[in-house]
Amino acid sequence: MTKRNTSTRNMSTRRRFVAQAGALVAATFISTSSTRALAAAAKKKLGFALCGLGGLATGQIAPALQKTQNCRLAGVISGNPAEAASWKTQYGIADKSIYSYDTMHRMADNGDIDVVYVLTPNALHLDNALIAAKAGKHVFCEKPMEISVERCQQMIDAVKAAGRMLGVGYRCQYEPNHLECVRIAREQDFGALTIIDAHFSNQTEPPGWRLKRALAGGGPLMDLGIYALQVTRYLTGEEPVWISATTTQGDPVRFSEVEESVLWQAKFPGGAISNCSSSYNAAPVGYFRAVAERGWFSLDPAFNYGGIHGMRSDGKPIELPPIDQFAAEMDDFAQCIVEKKRSKVAGEEGLRDVTIMMAIYESARTGRPVELRLS
């Protein structure tokens, strides 16, 4: 055999080897890709049951669940049979996953439901959460978490004892423009924060549970002012150490049980101060402006379900693409459950807000500042 023939044969062998190796790599890649695709398709979406089918559930939460990656609408809890029947028809909910407040404990036998999203009036959150936790379900609770520090702590303890996770519906903590403002503050684009002004108001008319102290726990502070409070906390990354507040009552009939408006100032350990207000008797306005050593930044509107945008003192807009805030918070909570990691909106976050709001009410009631020590 000549050297040329031997060389040709070796080259042919190498080509076959390369081709076979390439085919093997391609097959492995295709197999891995297919496996990943199948795993993603088979990934279990966590079933959410909505407890309370009011305006927020109807207009925001249920539609948001249709957009989530990790969640699905799996059940409802309502005191109105006709309302529950309507949801059953609209969303194809199974009969076994429709409950009343008297029967929701039976969820313990329903493996389709993983999470109960509590959407009832504030003072009912604890009762609903206790039943859900006892039934072995994770709990996601609308803000405010409850109407007292003690009731918040009871919820935390009960969900923990059940080995479940607890989260609070702070949707703005997932909104891109708010997150950009947190970045601006923490990275000190304009230096250290010095003053934060925040306000949120609307016109709230009777009837409705929001004007009843026994159900709401308070007026605009609990419902709207909590957004302004949250902004001051996550922009500074600190907890207030001093609070001074006042309230107004206005119409003695309309505001016989809760305050009409509330205003408060707070000091933070890093030196920043905040001026915040909220009202049930003012135009629907919600904004904040954070002033730093060399400039400022703001969002207006800041707390809407959509259309949030703002500006920086250097002329640059803050206007990131909108998201469904409710879908984002539920997806994140579901992911935390799957990965067994702590949520950034865990029950302790809700407890801190309620602790501060109780201090605001105390200051308004006594006419004296209140000092705080929050861990």
C-alpha positions in Angstrom: 0.0 0.0 0.0 1.4 3.4 -0.9 1.9 6.2 1.6 -0.7 8.2 -0.3 -3.4 5.6 0.1 -2.6 5.2 3.8 -2.8 8.9 4.3 -6.2 9.0 2.4 -7.6 6.2 4.5 -6.5 7.9 7.8 -8.0 11.2 6.6 -11.3 9.3 5.9 -11.2 7.7 9.3 -10.7 11.1 11.0 -13.6 12.6 9.0 -15.9 9.7 10.1 -14.8 10.2 13.7 -15.4 13.9 13.6 -18.8 13.4 12.0 -19.8 10.8 14.5 -18.5 12.9 17.4 -20.4 15.9 16.0 -23.6 13.9 15.7 -23.1 12.7 19.3 -22.7 16.2 20.6 -25.7 17.4 18.6 -27.8 14.5 19.9 -26.7 15.2 23.4 -27.5 18.9 23.0 -30.9 18.1 21.5 -31.6 15.6 24.2 -30.6 18.1 26.9 -32.7 20.9 25.3 -35.6 18.6 25.0 -35.3 17.5 28.6 -35.1 21.1 29.7 -38.1 22.0 27.6 -40.1 19.1 28.9 -39.1 19.9 32.5 -40.2 23.5 32.0 -43.5 22.4 30.5 -44.1 20.0 33.3 -43.2 22.5 36.0 -46.1 22.7 38.4 -47.7 26.0 38.8 -48.7 26.7 42.3 -52.5 26.9 42.9 -53.7 30.1 44.4 -57.1 30.4 46.1 -58.5 33.9 46.5 -60.1 34.6 49.9 -62.5 37.5 49.4 -63.8 38.3 45.9 -64.2 42.1 46.1 -63.0 44.7 43.6 -59.3 44.0 44.0 -59.7 40.3 43.4 -62.1 40.8 40.5 -60.3 43.7 38.8 -56.6 43.0 39.5 -55.7 39.7 41.1 -57.7 37.2 38.9 -56.6 38.9 35.7 -53.0 39.0 36.9 -53.0 35.3 37.7 -53.6 34.7 34.0 -50.3 36.4 33.2 -48.1 34.6 35.8 -45.4 32.1 35.1 -45.5 30.2 38.4 -49.1 30.5 39.5 -52.7 29.6 38.6 -56.1 30.4 39.9 -57.1 27.2 41.7 -59.9 28.1 44.0 -62.1 30.8 45.6 -63.5 31.6 49.1 -66.6 33.7 49.3 -69.5 34.4 51.5 -71.7 34.9 48.5 -72.8 31.7 46.7 -73.9 33.5 43.6 -70.6 35.3 43.4 -68.7 32.1 43.7 -70.8 30.5 41.0 -70.0 33.3 38.7 -66.3 32.8 39.2 -66.7 29.1 38.7 -68.2 29.7 35.3 -65.8 32.5 34.3 -62.6 30.7 35.3 -63.5 27.0 35.2 -62.9 26.4 38.8 -63.7 22.9 40.1 -66.6 22.5 42.5 -64.3 21.0 45.1 -62.2 24.2 45.1 -65.1 26.6 45.9 -65.4 27.4 49.6 -67.3 29.6 52.0 -65.6 31.2 55.0 -67.3 28.4 57.1 -65.9 25.6 54.9 -62.5 26.9 54.0 -60.9 24.6 56.6 -61.7 21.7 54.2 -58.9 23.0 51.9 -56.7 20.7 54.0 -57.9 17.8 51.7 -57.4 19.8 48.5 -54.0 19.2 46.9 -54.8 21.6 44.0 -54.5 24.6 46.4 -51.0 25.6 47.6 -51.5 29.3 48.5 -54.4 31.3 50.0 -54.3 35.0 49.0 -56.2 36.9 51.7 -58.1 39.8 50.3 -60.7 40.4 52.9 -61.0 43.6 55.1 -58.0 44.3 57.2 -59.4 43.1 60.6 -60.3 39.7 59.0 -56.8 38.9 57.7 -55.7 37.0 60.8 -58.8 34.8 61.1 -58.5 33.8 57.4 -54.8 33.3 57.6 -55.1 31.0 60.7 -57.5 28.7 58.9 -55.4 28.6 55.8 -52.2 27.8 57.7 -54.0 25.1 59.7 -55.1 23.6 56.5 -51.5 23.4 55.4 -51.5 26.3 52.9 -49.0 29.1 52.4 -50.5 32.6 53.0 -50.1 35.7 50.9 -51.9 38.6 52.6 -52.9 42.0 51.3 -51.6 45.1 53.1 -51.9 46.2 55.7 -51.1 42.8 57.3 -53.5 43.4 60.2 -54.9 46.1 62.4 -52.5 45.7 65.4 -49.0 44.6 66.2 -50.3 41.7 68.3 -52.5 40.3 65.5 -49.6 40.6 63.0 -47.4 38.6 65.4 -50.1 35.9 65.8 -50.2 35.5 62.0 -46.5 35.2 61.8 -46.3 32.6 64.6 -49.2 30.5 63.2 -47.9 30.3 59.7 -44.4 29.5 61.0 -45.8 26.8 63.3 -47.6 25.2 60.3 -44.3 25.1 58.4 -45.7 27.4 55.7 -44.6 30.7 54.2 -46.2 34.1 54.7 -45.9 37.1 52.4 -47.6 40.5 52.3 -48.8 42.2 49.1 -46.3 45.1 48.7 -46.6 45.3 44.9 -44.5 48.5 44.6 -41.5 46.6 45.8 -41.6 44.8 42.4 -42.4 47.8 40.2 -39.4 48.7 37.9 -39.6 52.5 38.5 -39.7 52.1 42.2 -36.7 49.7 42.0 -34.8 52.2 39.9 -35.5 54.8 42.6 -34.1 52.5 45.2 -31.0 52.0 43.1 -30.6 55.8 42.8 -30.9 56.2 46.5 -28.7 53.3 47.6 -26.0 54.1 45.0 -26.2 57.8 45.9 -26.4 59.2 42.4 -27.1 62.6 44.0 -25.4 62.0 47.3 -27.0 61.0 50.6 -30.8 61.4 51.0 -31.9 64.3 53.1 -35.7 64.7 52.7 -38.5 62.5 51.4 -41.9 63.9 50.7 -44.7 61.4 50.0 -48.5 61.7 49.7 -51.4 59.5 48.7 -55.0 60.4 48.7 -58.5 59.8 47.2 -62.1 60.5 47.9 -63.6 57.7 49.9 -67.4 57.8 50.3 -69.7 55.6 52.4 -70.9 52.9 52.4 -67.9 50.6 52.6 -65.7 48.8 55.2 -62.8 51.3 54.8 -64.7 53.9 56.9 -65.5 51.4 59.7 -62.8 51.2 62.3 -63.7 47.6 63.4 -62.9 46.3 59.9 -60.3 48.8 58.7 -58.4 49.5 61.9 -58.0 53.1 60.8 -58.6 55.4 57.9 -56.3 56.6 55.0 -53.1 55.8 56.9 -53.9 52.0 56.9 -55.1 52.0 53.3 -53.1 54.7 51.4 -50.6 56.1 53.8 -48.9 52.8 54.1 -47.6 53.3 50.5 -45.9 56.6 51.5 -44.5 54.9 54.6 -43.1 52.0 52.5 -41.3 54.4 50.2 -39.5 56.1 53.0 -38.4 52.8 54.4 -37.1 51.2 51.1 -35.5 54.3 49.8 -33.5 54.9 53.0 -33.0 51.2 53.7 -33.7 52.1 57.3 -36.4 52.1 60.0 -37.6 55.4 61.5 -36.4 56.2 65.0 -38.7 59.1 65.7 -42.3 59.9 64.6 -44.5 63.0 65.1 -48.0 63.0 63.7 -51.4 64.6 63.6 -54.8 63.7 62.2 -57.9 65.6 61.1 -61.5 64.4 61.3 -63.4 66.6 58.9 -67.1 65.7 58.3 -68.3 64.2 61.6 -70.7 61.9 59.9 -68.6 60.6 57.1 -65.5 60.3 59.3 -67.2 59.3 62.6 -65.0 56.2 63.0 -61.7 56.9 61.2 -59.5 59.9 60.5 -60.1 62.1 57.4 -56.4 62.9 56.9 -53.1 62.1 58.6 -49.8 63.8 58.4 -46.5 62.7 59.9 -42.8 63.4 60.1 -40.1 60.8 60.7 -36.4 60.7 61.3 -34.0 58.0 60.1 -30.7 56.9 61.5 -28.7 58.0 58.5 -30.0 61.6 58.9 -32.8 61.7 56.4 -36.2 63.0 57.4 -39.6 62.4 55.8 -42.8 64.4 55.4 -45.8 62.2 54.6 -49.5 62.6 54.4 -52.7 60.7 53.3 -56.3 61.6 53.0 -59.8 60.2 52.3 -61.0 63.7 51.4 -58.7 64.9 48.7 -58.2 64.5 45.0 -56.8 61.2 43.8 -53.1 62.0 44.0 -50.1 59.8 44.8 -46.4 60.9 44.5 -43.1 61.1 46.2 -40.0 63.3 45.8 -36.6 62.3 47.4 -34.2 65.2 47.8 -30.5 64.4 48.2 -27.3 66.5 48.7 -26.8 67.3 45.0 -30.2 66.7 43.4 -33.6 65.0 43.6 -35.7 62.3 41.9 -39.4 61.6 42.0 -42.3 59.5 40.8 -45.7 61.0 39.9 -47.9 59.1 39.8 -46.1 56.7 42.1 -48.7 54.3 43.5 -51.0 53.5 40.6 -51.5 50.0 39.1 -50.0 51.4 35.9 -48.6 54.5 34.3 -45.9 55.1 36.9 -43.1 57.4 35.8 -40.9 60.1 37.2 -38.0 62.5 36.7 -34.5 63.2 38.0 -33.1 66.7 38.7 -30.5 66.1 35.9 -33.3 66.0 33.4 -33.3 62.3 32.8 -36.7 60.6 32.9 -37.6 57.6 35.1 -39.9 55.7 32.9 -39.2 52.0 32.7 -41.5 49.5 30.8 -44.6 48.7 32.8 -45.4 45.3 34.3 -48.4 43.8 36.0 -47.3 44.4 39.6 -49.7 41.8 41.0 -48.4 39.1 38.7 -44.9 40.0 39.6 -45.5 39.7 43.4 -47.3 36.4 43.1 -44.7 34.9 40.8 -42.0 35.9 43.2 -43.8 34.5 46.2 -44.4 31.2 44.3 -40.7 31.0 43.4 -39.7 31.6 47.0 -41.9 28.7 48.0 -40.4 26.4 45.4 -36.8 27.4 46.2 -37.5 27.5 50.0 -36.1 31.0 50.3 -37.3 33.9 52.4 -39.5 36.4 50.6 -38.5 40.0 50.7 -42.1 40.8 51.6 -42.3 38.2 54.5 -44.6 38.7 57.4 -42.0 40.6 59.4 -42.1 43.4 56.7 -45.8 43.8 57.3 -45.3 43.7 61.1 -42.8 46.6 60.9 -45.3 48.8 58.9 -48.1 48.2 61.4 -45.7 48.9 64.3 -44.8 52.3 62.7 -48.5 53.1 61.9 -49.5 52.4 65.5 -46.8 54.8 66.6 -48.2 57.4 64.1 -51.6 57.0 65.7 -50.2 57.2 69.2 -48.4 60.5 68.4 -51.5 62.0 66.8 -53.6 60.9 69.9 -51.2 62.2 72.5 -49.8 65.2 70.7 -46.2 64.0 71.5 -43.5 62.5 69.4 -42.8 58.7 69.7 -39.4 57.1 69.6 -39.0 53.8 67.9 -36.5 51.0 68.0 -37.1 48.5 65.2 -34.6 45.8 64.3 
